[in-house]
Amino acid sequence: MRKNLPLQIDNRADDVRAPAFETRAQSDASGGIDLKTIHDAIGRVEAEARATVAAENRARAEARARSLAEDCARSDAEASAEAHQSAKAAELAIAASHARLQAERHARIASEALTVAANHEIRDLQARTDADNAASVAAAARSSAAQEARRYAVEQAEIDADIESTLGAAAQQMAKEVEQARWHTAERIAAAQAAQHEAQARVRAESRMTELARKQELQEKAARHTAELLVDARARTLELAERREQVDSLALAAALQAAPAEARALEDARARGALEKEHEAMAQARAQSEERALASLQLRLQAELDMQDLALRREHAEGLAAVEAQARLDAEIRIHSATQERIAVERQLQVAATARVEAEHLANAQAQARIAVEARAGDQAGLRLQAEQQATSAALARGAEEQHAEALARARAELEVTALEAAAACNAAEQQTLAAIAQSATAQRESADIAAERARQTVKMAHAGQEHALAEQDALRASQLKTAAHESAVAAAEARTDADIEHIQALFLQAQGENDARLAAEIETDAVRLALTSTVAHAQLASSVAQCALLKAREAAELANLEGQRALDEEQALALVRQQLEAERQQAELAAHARQAATEKLAWTQAAQAQSQAQIDADREHTELMRMQEKAARELRLARDAESTATRHLLAQTAERAALQRKCAQAA
């Protein structure tokens, strides 16, 4: 255009000169010269020349302005491209904000679910607290029942001591009862050991609960630190929002200045990138806090599992205590029945002694009948010998049954030792499980294997319990056999009593037929000898009974001491249960604090969501502002194009005017 413009001007000047020469030729031809016209023509030519120079200068300025306008248009195009890219980036930021809002919504839903789970855990803890309260009440009832049983045992021991002072024929039965008492004492000792192990397990559980509380406190500290970091990030976000508002205000103020506005837009994009990075850091911090919350929940679940195992062991110990109480009640019933049987035997012995005294008084009258019934007395003696042999065999059978019962007791003790070893192994497995939870996924698989091993050990313990039940059934059968042997012994004693009655009747018949004083004297001598022998035997038996009564009194005192120790152990166990209830109450308070923290976290999440919504609105406003800025730049570009078009039209008109002036000058 710069090259073609002077050519057009020259052509138009030539066109103007041609009519001027023609006019001059016509005037020369006419022969008249007007000086004024010449001066005017010269002035017009000079003016046209000046106008031409001015037009050329204007054309150069317009060309320079057009080049500047083209440069500005290129810069505007670049600015519009950058604005388009920034608009795309803003749209991507809006999409990311929507995604972040969606993620925060999901996080809010997850936090609500965690809140519901925490409420459920609190309800479970309350139910467990009620169950432990009921267990403590039951333990108090058991302790009162044990005290009542101990008092009853002391009274029974006194009654037995009073009765044993008059008994003289049940030493073997008393020895058996002493063995049974020893066996029950061993069972009580085993129960006391089991209670001690249970107390140790409770102490270990309390220590675990303390460690879990410490870990939870550390996690809460970490959560507070994370919350502080989130507050700092929120403050930074607010500062960045204020900066972005300032940038937006500056962008609105500098809408006509494209380059500075674009530079500010670049700074805004950088600030937005930094804001996105801070949002990512906030999301990472939130994820870390959620991971810590998940770890605390896993620790809490493990503590719940430990408490369930402890409750199962407590139920097992209570079952053993109930079985022991039932066995003690059965033993007391057997002792009572044996005491009644001994009283009946003593009465029969007293009746027999009375009959024997009467027979001795009537021995003088029975001398003649003795010869007649001597054969029958021999037969009765044979029957008595057979009855004594049966009693001896029954005693041997009772001895064998007692040996079998002792073997069963030893087997049961071995089974209880095995159960204790299994419990120790179970505790070791639980400790390994607690150590494995703090490790990685491989440790979790190992904990699963340990849990399977614990299940197998539980199965073994169940088998041991079944074997224990079988052993108790064997003991029950042995006691039934013992009862049968005792019944056979009672039958033998009744047979002997019948034989004595028949013998007395025979002696009575013999007294009616015998009047010989010599035989009466011999019978009297024999009766005196037998009376002396029976008196000595009765004295020996009374001394042995007294010794047995003394031993039984000592054992009753030891049993009372053991019962007192057991009561103390139960009181200690009750104190441990109360401590456990206090720990669970503290855990419930911690759960309430955790729920409050979850509520605060939910409120913070809602505030963050509101802030994100405000940021989205600000981004939308910024996008609208960028669009308005782009529209203003487009309108400015159109105005510049219109101005350049008007300038070209003006240049064309000026050129035409200059050409006309040249033509007029040439014509002049």
Backbone hydrogen bonds, N-H to C=O, Kabsch-Sander energy under -0.5 kcal/mol:
donor,donor_aa,acceptor,acceptor_aa,energy
5,L,1,M,-1.9
7,L,3,K,-0.8
8,Q,4,N,-2.2
9,I,5,L,-2.1
10,D,6,P,-2.8
11,N,7,L,-2.5
12,R,8,Q,-2.6
13,A,9,I,-2.2
14,D,10,D,-2.5
15,D,11,N,-2.2
16,V,12,R,-1.7
17,R,13,A,-2.8
18,A,14,D,-2.1
20,A,16,V,-1.4
21,F,17,R,-2.9
22,E,18,A,-2.1
23,T,19,P,-2.9
24,R,20,A,-3.4
24,R,666,Q,-0.6
25,A,21,F,-2.8
26,Q,22,E,-2.2
27,S,23,T,-2.8
28,D,24,R,-3.0
29,A,25,A,-2.6
30,S,26,Q,-2.1
31,G,27,S,-1.6
32,G,27,S,-1.1
34,D,32,G,-0.5
35,L,33,I,-0.7
38,I,34,D,-1.7
39,H,35,L,-3.2
40,D,36,K,-2.9
41,A,37,T,-2.5
42,I,38,I,-3.1
43,G,39,H,-3.0
44,R,40,D,-2.9
45,V,41,A,-2.9
46,E,42,I,-2.9
47,A,43,G,-3.1
48,E,44,R,-3.3
49,A,45,V,-2.9
50,R,46,E,-3.4
51,A,47,A,-3.3
52,T,48,E,-3.2
53,V,49,A,-3.0
54,A,50,R,-3.1
55,A,51,A,-3.1
56,E,52,T,-3.2
57,N,53,V,-3.0
58,R,54,A,-3.1
59,A,55,A,-3.2
60,R,56,E,-3.1
61,A,57,N,-2.8
62,E,58,R,-3.1
63,A,59,A,-3.1
64,R,60,R,-3.0
65,A,61,A,-2.9
66,R,62,E,-3.3
67,S,63,A,-2.9
68,L,64,R,-2.7
69,A,65,A,-3.0
70,E,66,R,-3.2
71,D,67,S,-2.9
72,C,68,L,-3.0
73,A,69,A,-2.9
74,R,70,E,-3.1
75,S,71,D,-3.0
76,D,72,C,-2.9
77,A,73,A,-3.1
78,E,74,R,-3.1
79,A,75,S,-3.1
80,S,76,D,-3.2
81,A,77,A,-2.8
82,E,78,E,-3.1
83,A,79,A,-3.0
84,H,80,S,-2.7
85,Q,81,A,-2.8
86,S,82,E,-3.1
87,A,83,A,-2.5
88,K,84,H,-2.7
89,A,85,Q,-3.1
90,A,86,S,-2.8
91,E,87,A,-2.7
92,L,88,K,-3.1
93,A,89,A,-2.7
94,I,90,A,-2.6
95,A,91,E,-2.9
96,A,92,L,-3.0
97,S,93,A,-2.7
98,H,94,I,-2.7
99,A,95,A,-2.9
100,R,96,A,-3.0
101,L,97,S,-2.8
102,Q,98,H,-2.7
103,A,99,A,-2.9
104,E,100,R,-2.9
105,R,101,L,-2.5
106,H,102,Q,-2.8
107,A,103,A,-2.8
108,R,104,E,-2.5
109,I,105,R,-2.6
110,A,106,H,-2.9
111,S,107,A,-2.8
112,E,108,R,-2.6
113,A,109,I,-2.6
114,L,110,A,-2.6
115,T,111,S,-2.4
116,V,112,E,-2.6
117,A,113,A,-2.7
118,A,114,L,-2.7
119,N,115,T,-2.5
120,H,116,V,-2.6
121,E,117,A,-2.7
122,I,118,A,-2.3
123,R,119,N,-2.6
124,D,120,H,-2.6
125,L,121,E,-2.8
126,Q,122,I,-2.6
127,A,123,R,-2.7
128,R,124,D,-2.8
129,T,125,L,-2.6
130,D,126,Q,-2.6
131,A,127,A,-2.5
132,D,128,R,-2.9
133,N,129,T,-2.5
134,A,130,D,-2.7
135,A,131,A,-2.6
136,S,132,D,-2.7
137,V,133,N,-2.5
138,A,134,A,-2.8
139,A,135,A,-2.7
140,A,136,S,-2.6
141,A,137,V,-2.6
142,R,138,A,-2.9
143,S,139,A,-2.8
144,S,140,A,-2.6
145,A,141,A,-2.8
146,A,142,R,-3.0
147,Q,143,S,-2.6
148,E,144,S,-2.6
149,A,145,A,-3.0
150,R,146,A,-2.7
151,R,147,Q,-2.8
152,Y,148,E,-2.8
153,A,149,A,-2.6
154,V,150,R,-2.5
155,E,151,R,-2.7
156,Q,152,Y,-3.0
157,A,153,A,-2.6
158,E,154,V,-2.4
159,I,155,E,-2.7
160,D,156,Q,-3.3
161,A,157,A,-2.5
162,D,158,E,-2.4
163,I,159,I,-2.6
164,E,160,D,-3.4
165,S,161,A,-1.1
166,T,163,I,-1.6
167,L,163,I,-0.8
174,M,170,A,-2.0
175,A,171,A,-2.4
176,K,172,Q,-2.2
177,E,173,Q,-2.4
178,V,174,M,-2.6
179,E,175,A,-2.5
180,Q,176,K,-2.6
181,A,177,E,-2.8
182,R,178,V,-2.7
183,W,179,E,-2.7
184,H,180,Q,-2.8
185,T,181,A,-2.7
186,A,182,R,-2.7
187,E,183,W,-2.3
188,R,184,H,-2.8
189,I,185,T,-2.8
190,A,186,A,-2.7
191,A,187,E,-2.8
192,A,188,R,-2.9
193,Q,189,I,-2.8
194,A,190,A,-2.7
195,A,191,A,-2.8
196,Q,192,A,-2.6
197,H,193,Q,-3.0
198,E,194,A,-2.7
199,A,195,A,-2.6
200,Q,196,Q,-2.7
201,A,197,H,-2.7
202,R,198,E,-2.6
203,V,199,A,-2.6
204,R,200,Q,-2.7
205,A,201,A,-2.6
206,E,202,R,-2.8
207,S,203,V,-2.5
208,R,204,R,-2.5
209,M,205,A,-2.7
210,T,206,E,-2.5
211,E,207,S,-2.7
212,L,208,R,-2.9
213,A,209,M,-2.5
214,R,210,T,-2.5
215,K,211,E,-2.8
216,Q,212,L,-2.7
217,E,213,A,-2.4
218,L,214,R,-2.5
219,Q,215,K,-2.5
220,E,216,Q,-2.4
221,K,217,E,-2.4
222,A,218,L,-2.6
223,A,219,Q,-2.5
224,R,220,E,-2.6
225,H,221,K,-2.6
226,T,222,A,-2.5
227,A,223,A,-2.5
228,E,224,R,-2.5
229,L,225,H,-2.4
230,L,226,T,-2.5
231,V,227,A,-2.4
232,D,228,E,-2.6
233,A,229,L,-2.7
234,R,230,L,-2.4
235,A,231,V,-2.5
236,R,232,D,-2.7
237,T,233,A,-2.4
238,L,234,R,-2.6
239,E,235,A,-2.7
240,L,236,R,-2.9
241,A,237,T,-2.5
242,E,238,L,-2.7
243,R,239,E,-2.8
244,R,240,L,-2.8
245,E,241,A,-2.5
246,Q,242,E,-2.6
247,V,243,R,-2.8
248,D,244,R,-2.8
249,S,245,E,-2.8
250,L,246,Q,-2.7
251,A,247,V,-2.6
252,L,248,D,-2.6
253,A,249,S,-2.4
254,A,250,L,-2.1
255,A,252,L,-0.9
257,Q,254,A,-0.5
258,A,256,L,-1.0
261,A,257,Q,-1.6
262,E,258,A,-2.7
263,A,259,A,-2.4
264,R,260,P,-2.7
265,A,261,A,-2.4
266,L,262,E,-2.6
267,E,263,A,-2.4
268,D,264,R,-2.8
269,A,265,A,-2.6
270,R,266,L,-2.5
271,A,267,E,-2.9
272,R,268,D,-2.8
273,G,269,A,-2.5
274,A,270,R,-2.6
275,L,271,A,-2.6
276,E,272,R,-2.8
277,K,273,G,-2.4
278,E,274,A,-2.5
279,H,275,L,-2.6
280,E,276,E,-2.6
281,A,277,K,-2.5
282,M,278,E,-2.6
283,A,279,H,-2.7
284,Q,280,E,-2.7
285,A,281,A,-2.7
286,R,282,M,-2.7
287,A,283,A,-2.7
288,Q,284,Q,-2.7
289,S,285,A,-2.5
290,E,286,R,-2.5
291,E,287,A,-2.6
292,R,288,Q,-2.6
293,A,289,S,-2.5
294,L,290,E,-2.5
295,A,291,E,-2.6
296,S,292,R,-2.7
297,L,293,A,-2.3
298,Q,294,L,-2.4
299,L,295,A,-2.5
300,R,296,S,-2.4
301,L,297,L,-2.5
302,Q,298,Q,-2.5
303,A,299,L,-2.4
304,E,300,R,-2.2
305,L,301,L,-2.5
306,D,302,Q,-2.5
307,M,303,A,-2.5
308,Q,304,E,-2.5
309,D,305,L,-2.7
310,L,306,D,-2.6
311,A,307,M,-2.5
312,L,308,Q,-2.5
313,R,309,D,-2.6
314,R,310,L,-2.5
315,E,311,A,-2.7
316,H,312,L,-2.5
317,A,313,R,-2.7
318,E,314,R,-2.7
319,G,315,E,-2.5
320,L,316,H,-2.5
321,A,317,A,-2.6
322,A,318,E,-2.7
323,V,319,G,-2.7
324,E,320,L,-2.8
325,A,321,A,-2.7
326,Q,322,A,-2.7
327,A,323,V,-2.7
328,R,324,E,-2.7
329,L,325,A,-2.6
330,D,326,Q,-2.8
331,A,327,A,-2.7
332,E,328,R,-2.7
333,I,329,L,-2.5
334,R,330,D,-2.8
335,I,331,A,-3.0
336,H,332,E,-2.7
337,S,333,I,-2.7
338,A,334,R,-3.1
339,T,335,I,-2.7
340,Q,336,H,-2.5
341,E,337,S,-2.6
342,R,338,A,-2.8
343,I,339,T,-2.5
344,A,340,Q,-2.5
345,V,341,E,-2.7
346,E,342,R,-2.8
347,R,343,I,-2.4
348,Q,344,A,-2.5
349,L,345,V,-2.8
350,Q,346,E,-2.8
351,V,347,R,-2.9
352,A,348,Q,-2.8
353,A,349,L,-3.0
354,T,350,Q,-2.6
355,A,351,V,-2.8
356,R,352,A,-2.7
357,V,353,A,-2.7
358,E,354,T,-2.5
359,A,355,A,-2.5
360,E,356,R,-2.5
361,H,357,V,-2.4
362,L,358,E,-2.1
363,A,360,E,-0.9
365,A,362,L,-0.7
366,Q,362,L,-0.8
366,Q,363,A,-0.5
367,A,514,E,-1.0
369,A,510,Q,-9.9
370,R,366,Q,-1.1
370,R,510,Q,-0.7
371,I,367,A,-0.7
372,A,368,Q,-0.7
373,V,369,A,-1.7
374,E,371,I,-0.9
377,A,373,V,-2.5
378,G,374,E,-2.2
379,D,375,A,-2.6
380,Q,376,R,-2.7
381,A,377,A,-2.6
382,G,378,G,-2.5
383,L,379,D,-2.6
384,R,380,Q,-2.7
385,L,381,A,-2.8
386,Q,382,G,-2.7
387,A,383,L,-2.6
388,E,384,R,-2.9
389,Q,385,L,-2.7
390,Q,386,Q,-2.8
391,A,387,A,-2.6
392,T,388,E,-2.7
393,S,389,Q,-3.0
394,A,390,Q,-2.7
395,A,391,A,-2.6
396,L,392,T,-2.8
397,A,393,S,-2.8
398,R,394,A,-2.7
399,G,395,A,-2.6
400,A,396,L,-2.7
401,E,397,A,-2.8
402,E,398,R,-2.7
403,Q,399,G,-2.5
404,H,400,A,-2.7
405,A,401,E,-2.8
406,E,402,E,-2.8
407,A,403,Q,-2.7
408,L,404,H,-2.7
409,A,405,A,-2.6
410,R,406,E,-2.8
411,A,407,A,-2.8
412,R,408,L,-3.0
413,A,409,A,-2.8
414,E,410,R,-2.8
415,L,411,A,-2.7
416,E,412,R,-2.7
417,V,413,A,-2.6
418,T,414,E,-2.8
419,A,415,L,-2.8
420,L,416,E,-2.7
421,E,417,V,-2.8
422,A,418,T,-2.8
423,A,419,A,-2.6
424,A,420,L,-2.9
425,A,421,E,-3.0
426,C,422,A,-2.6
427,N,423,A,-2.8
428,A,424,A,-2.7
429,A,425,A,-2.7
430,E,426,C,-2.4
431,Q,427,N,-2.5
432,Q,428,A,-2.6
433,T,429,A,-2.3
434,L,430,E,-2.6
435,A,431,Q,-2.3
436,A,432,Q,-2.1
437,I,433,T,-1.5
438,A,434,L,-0.7
439,Q,436,A,-1.3
444,Q,440,S,-1.6
445,R,441,A,-2.1
446,E,442,T,-2.3
447,S,443,A,-2.6
448,A,444,Q,-2.1
449,D,445,R,-2.4
450,I,446,E,-2.7
451,A,447,S,-2.6
452,A,448,A,-2.3
453,E,449,D,-2.7
454,R,450,I,-2.8
455,A,451,A,-2.3
456,R,452,A,-2.5
457,Q,453,E,-2.8
458,T,454,R,-2.6
459,V,455,A,-2.5
460,K,456,R,-2.8
461,M,457,Q,-2.9
462,A,458,T,-2.5
463,H,459,V,-2.8
464,A,460,K,-3.1
465,G,461,M,-2.9
466,Q,462,A,-2.5
467,E,463,H,-3.2
468,H,464,A,-2.9
469,A,465,G,-2.6
470,L,466,Q,-2.9
471,A,467,E,-3.0
472,E,468,H,-2.6
473,Q,469,A,-2.5
474,D,470,L,-2.9
475,A,471,A,-2.9
476,L,472,E,-2.6
477,R,473,Q,-2.8
478,A,474,D,-3.0
479,S,475,A,-2.9
480,Q,476,L,-2.4
481,L,477,R,-3.1
482,K,478,A,-3.0
483,T,479,S,-2.7
484,A,480,Q,-2.7
485,A,481,L,-3.0
486,H,482,K,-3.0
487,E,483,T,-2.8
488,S,484,A,-2.7
489,A,485,A,-2.8
490,V,486,H,-2.8
491,A,487,E,-2.6
492,A,488,S,-2.8
493,A,489,A,-2.8
494,E,490,V,-2.7
495,A,491,A,-2.6
496,R,492,A,-2.8
497,T,493,A,-2.8
498,D,494,E,-3.0
499,A,495,A,-2.8
500,D,496,R,-2.9
501,I,497,T,-2.7
502,E,498,D,-3.0
503,H,499,A,-2.8
504,I,500,D,-3.0
505,Q,501,I,-2.8
506,A,502,E,-3.0
507,L,503,H,-3.1
508,F,504,I,-2.7
509,L,505,Q,-2.7
510,Q,506,A,-3.0
511,A,507,L,-2.7
512,Q,508,F,-1.3
513,G,509,L,-1.0
514,E,365,A,-0.7
514,E,510,Q,-1.3
515,N,513,G,-0.5
520,A,516,D,-1.8
521,A,517,A,-2.8
522,E,518,R,-2.9
523,I,519,L,-3.1
524,E,520,A,-2.8
525,T,521,A,-3.0
526,D,522,E,-3.3
527,A,523,I,-2.9
528,V,524,E,-2.7
529,R,525,T,-2.8
530,L,526,D,-3.2
531,A,527,A,-2.8
532,L,528,V,-2.9
533,T,529,R,-3.0
534,S,530,L,-3.2
535,T,531,A,-2.5
536,V,532,L,-2.8
537,A,533,T,-2.9
538,H,534,S,-2.8
539,A,535,T,-2.5
540,Q,536,V,-2.9
541,L,537,A,-3.0
542,A,538,H,-2.6
543,S,539,A,-2.5
544,S,540,Q,-2.8
545,V,541,L,-2.8
546,A,542,A,-2.6
547,Q,543,S,-2.7
548,C,544,S,-2.9
549,A,545,V,-2.9
550,L,546,A,-2.7
551,L,547,Q,-2.9
552,K,548,C,-2.9
553,A,549,A,-2.7
554,R,550,L,-2.6
555,E,551,L,-3.0
556,A,552,K,-2.8
557,A,553,A,-2.5
558,E,554,R,-3.0
559,L,555,E,-3.1
560,A,556,A,-2.6
561,N,557,A,-2.7
562,L,558,E,-3.0
563,E,559,L,-2.8
564,G,560,A,-2.7
565,Q,561,N,-3.0
566,R,562,L,-2.9
567,A,563,E,-2.6
568,L,564,G,-2.6
569,D,565,Q,-2.9
570,E,566,R,-2.9
571,E,567,A,-2.6
572,Q,568,L,-2.9
573,A,569,D,-2.9
574,L,570,E,-2.6
575,A,571,E,-2.6
576,L,572,Q,-2.7
577,V,573,A,-2.5
578,R,574,L,-2.4
579,Q,575,A,-2.8
580,Q,576,L,-2.8
581,L,577,V,-2.6
582,E,578,R,-2.6
583,A,579,Q,-2.7
584,E,580,Q,-2.8
585,R,581,L,-2.5
586,Q,582,E,-2.5
587,Q,583,A,-2.6
588,A,584,E,-2.5
589,E,585,R,-2.4
590,L,586,Q,-2.8
591,A,587,Q,-2.6
592,A,588,A,-2.4
593,H,589,E,-2.8
594,A,590,L,-2.7
595,R,591,A,-2.6
596,Q,592,A,-2.6
597,A,593,H,-2.8
598,A,594,A,-2.6
599,T,595,R,-2.4
600,E,596,Q,-2.7
601,K,597,A,-2.7
602,L,598,A,-2.3
603,A,599,T,-2.6
604,W,600,E,-2.8
605,T,601,K,-2.5
606,Q,602,L,-2.5
607,A,603,A,-2.6
608,A,604,W,-2.9
609,Q,605,T,-2.5
610,A,606,Q,-2.7
611,Q,607,A,-2.8
612,S,608,A,-2.8
613,Q,609,Q,-2.7
614,A,610,A,-2.6
615,Q,611,Q,-2.6
616,I,612,S,-2.6
617,D,613,Q,-2.6
618,A,614,A,-2.7
619,D,615,Q,-2.9
620,R,616,I,-2.7
621,E,617,D,-2.8
622,H,618,A,-2.8
623,T,619,D,-2.7
624,E,620,R,-2.6
625,L,621,E,-2.7
626,M,622,H,-2.6
627,R,623,T,-2.5
628,M,624,E,-2.7
629,Q,625,L,-2.7
630,E,626,M,-2.7
631,K,627,R,-2.7
632,A,628,M,-2.8
633,A,629,Q,-2.6
634,R,630,E,-2.5
635,E,631,K,-2.8
636,L,632,A,-2.8
637,R,633,A,-2.6
638,L,634,R,-2.7
639,A,635,E,-2.7
640,R,636,L,-2.7
641,D,637,R,-2.6
642,A,638,L,-2.9
643,E,639,A,-2.9
644,S,640,R,-2.9
645,T,641,D,-2.5
646,A,642,A,-2.9
647,T,643,E,-2.5
648,R,644,S,-2.4
649,H,645,T,-2.6
650,L,646,A,-2.8
651,L,647,T,-2.7
652,A,648,R,-2.6
653,Q,649,H,-3.0
654,T,650,L,-2.9
655,A,651,L,-2.7
656,E,652,A,-2.7
657,R,653,Q,-2.9
658,A,654,T,-2.8
659,A,655,A,-2.6
660,L,656,E,-2.6
661,Q,657,R,-2.7
662,R,658,A,-2.7
663,K,659,A,-2.8
664,C,660,L,-2.9
665,A,661,Q,-2.9
666,Q,662,R,-3.7
667,A,663,K,-3.0
668,A,664,C,-2.8
